[in-house]
Amino acid sequence: MASKTTPRSAITLLSLAVAVVVSGCASTRQTSNTPFTIGNQTIRARVTQGEQPGPTYLNVHDDENTSVKAGKKILAASGGRLIELRHNGKRFVVFKLDDQTYRFDPNRIFSPVGIRATLERTRNYSEAARREIEQFTARFLETFALDREPVIIALHNTGGGGLSINSYLTTGNKPTTASVTHVSTNRFVGDFFYVTDRRFFDYLQARDFNVTLQDDANVPDDGSASVYFARKGIPYINVEADVSHLREQTEMVRVAQEMVVSFGLVPKH
């Protein structure tokens, strides 16, 4: 009578097969780190690349990690690449140059006006520091060919009762940046989209997301990525959500990915 016990060799082969399948699933993403030196500081651009083609996701604030987690979830499922700047785990980059300490917001470095303003806001400015930041920005943009992307999806987090969709209303503190704003009665005000393309606004409004459309003609040049890419003619989407809202932000990133694919802004295969 044949034994019903699975032979040890079969178990071994089965275990190897499972290991190969699991290993294959785990290798669907590749990561790399590109260092950039600014003064005495090293900023690392960490790139997570999916096997499938897809949009470029950009995270420039090193303390907004919920947005990175949300981006990686969608990237693993749908492809694309995620570029995140890593330096000190905080919003501002700090570096020393000629025995002076400088601080700047990495989302205010995409124009000379913005660089000057972010340095002056942190109460220290010099031409040498400005040049260092300008050189870093140019290297960063060129290294990843960001000026040649069909669309940019930025990932940010809100928190602490600051920025919200209400900021872009006429009664808010950023009304001059928006041409039109939709406020949903069904979503948290800190979870919203900031876009530069009317198609994106209409798409997201129809799905009752909080969304505001940048007024490209009149928005002040603050050195932000949204202003920079709009002036380059590259559609831009900022997915902004509360730092504690991983589930909500993951949904928002998924919708942004589906939206840009529907408009033919990334390859489908």
N, C-alpha and C positions, 0 to 999 in steps of 0.2 A: 504493500500500500504506500502510495507516495506521501511524503511528509508535507504538511501544510505550513511548515515553518519556512519563512523567507530566508534563503541562503545568505550568509554573511557577505559574500561577494556581490550579491544583488543589492543589498543594503548599501554597500560602499559605493556602487555605481549610481544608485539613486541619490545618495548624499552628494556625490560629485556633480550630478546633473542639476540638483537644486542649487548648489553653490554657484554653478556657472550662470544659472538664470538670475539669481540674486545679484551676483557680481555685475552682470550685464545691465540690470536695472540701475545699479548704483553708479555706473559709469556713463550715464546719459548726459552728465554735465562735466565740463572741464573748467578748471580755474587757473588763473595766472596772476602774477603781481608785477606791475611796472613801477619802478621807483622814480620819483621826481624830487630833485633837491631844490630847496628854496631857503637861502641863508644857511642856518645850521640844522634845518628841519628836513626830514624826508617824508614826503607824502607818497603813499602807495595807492596806485589805482588797481583795485582788485577786480578782475573781470571773470564773471561766471558765464560760460558760453554753453548754450543748449545745442543739441545735435541738429535740431530742426531750425530752419531760417525763421526769423521773426524780428520784431522791433528792438531798438536799443532803449534800455531802461537806464536812467541816470540818477544816482544818489550822491549828492555832494556834501551833505551834513553828516558827520561821523557819529552823531548821537541820535539819529532818527532811524533806529534799527527795526522798528515794526514794519516800516515801509520796505526795507530790504527783505525781510522774511516774506512779506506778501508778494514781492516781485519774484523771489526765487520759487515760490509755489507755482506761479503761473508760468514762469520760464521752464520749469521742469515738465509741465504738462503741454506747453504750446511752443516752446523754442524761443530764440532770440538771444540777446546778451544783456547782462547787467554789469554796469560799471559803477563801482562805489569808491569814493575817496576815503582813505583811512590815514589818520595821523595821530590824534591824541584822545579819541573817543568823545570829543566835544564839538560844539557847533563851529567855533572859531579856530582857525589855524594860527598857531603862535610860532614865531621864528625869531632868531637873533641875527643881526647884521651890523657889523662895525660897532659892537658893544651896545647896540640898542635893541630893545624888544618891540616887536610889532605883532599886531593881531588883525586878522581880516576875516570877513564872511566869504566863504568860497562860492556863494551864489550872488556875489556882487563884484565879480572880477572880469566880467565879459565886455567891459568898455573902459577907456581911460577915466571917464567921469566917475564910473562906479568904483574903480580902484581908489581914486583919490578920496571919494566920499567915505568908503568903508574904513580907510586908514585914519582919516580925520575924526570919524565917529568914535574910534577907539583911542583918540587923543595922542596919536603919534603918527607923523607923516615925514617922509623924506623922499627925494627923487630916487635915491638908490633903492629904497624899499619898493617904490612904485615900479621901477624897472624889473626888479626881481619877480614881482607878481605878474607883470605883463609877459615876461619871458616864460614863466610857468604856464600861464593860460594858453599862450600860443603853442607850446610844446604839447600840452594836454589835448587841445583841439585837433592838432595835426596827427598825433600818435594814433588816435582812434577815428580819424577821418570824420569827425562829427559834423563838419560843414557839408558833408556829402551824403548825410543820412536823409531818407525820405520823410522821416518823422522822428521826434524825440518824445519819450514818455518819462517825465521826471517823477521821482518818488520822494515824498516829504511827509513829515508828521507834525501835527499841531498838539497842543496840550497847555494846561494851565490857564484856560479861559482867555487866550489871546486871539490869534487870527481865526476867523470863521467866515462863512459865506456872507454873514451880515456886514462884514467889513467893507464889502464892495457895493453896498447900497448907498443911496445919496446921504443917508444918515450915518454911514460908517466912516472909518478912518482912511479908507483907500478908494473913495468914489471916483477919483480921476483916472484910475487905471482901467476901469470897466466901461464897456459900451452898453451891455445889457446883462442882467443877473436874474437867475431863476432860483427861488428859495422853495424847497420842498417842505410840506407840512408833515411829511412822514419820515424824515431823516434828520439825524443829529447835525447841528449847524457846523460843527468842526470837521465834518466829513464832506468834502466838496472837490469839484474839478475846476481848474483854472486853465482855460484853453485860448488858443489864438486863431482858431479857424471856425467860421460860422457853421460849417457842416457838423463839427464836433458839438457845438452848443446845441443845435437843433436835435441831434441824435440823443444827447444826454438829457435834455429837457423833456423829450418825448417819453423817456423812461423815468422821469420824476427824480433825477438826481439833483442835488445842489450843484449849480454850475454857473460860472461867470465867464464872459467873453472879454478878453483884453481889448482895449481901445488902442489899436496899433498906431493910429494917426496922432494920438494925443498923450499916450502913456509916457510919463517921465523916464528918461534913461537913468536907471539906478544901477546899471551893470548886471542885472539879473539875466539868467539864461532865457527867460521867456521873451524879454525884449530883444536880446541878441539874435535868437533864432527866428523871431518874427521878422526882423530886419534882413535876415538872410533868405527869407522866403521859405523857411522850413517849418511846417506845422508843429506845434508844441502842445503837449498836454501835461499838466501837473496834477498828479493824483495825491491829494492832501487829506489825511485822516488823523483822528485822535490817536495818540501813541498807545492807547489801551484797546484800540479797535482793530485787531488783526483780522478777524472774520470779515468785518465790513470793508477793510481796505483790500483784502484779497479779492472780494467780489468786484470792487471798483477797478482793480488792475485787470481782472479778467474781462470786464466790459470794455475797458480801454483797448485791450489787445484785440478783442473781437471787432471793435469799431474800426481800428486802423486797417485791419484785414478786409473788412467790408468795403472800405474806400480804396482798396488796391494800393495801399501805401507800404506794404511789405509783401514779400513773396509768399505764395500759398503752399509751395512745395519746396 
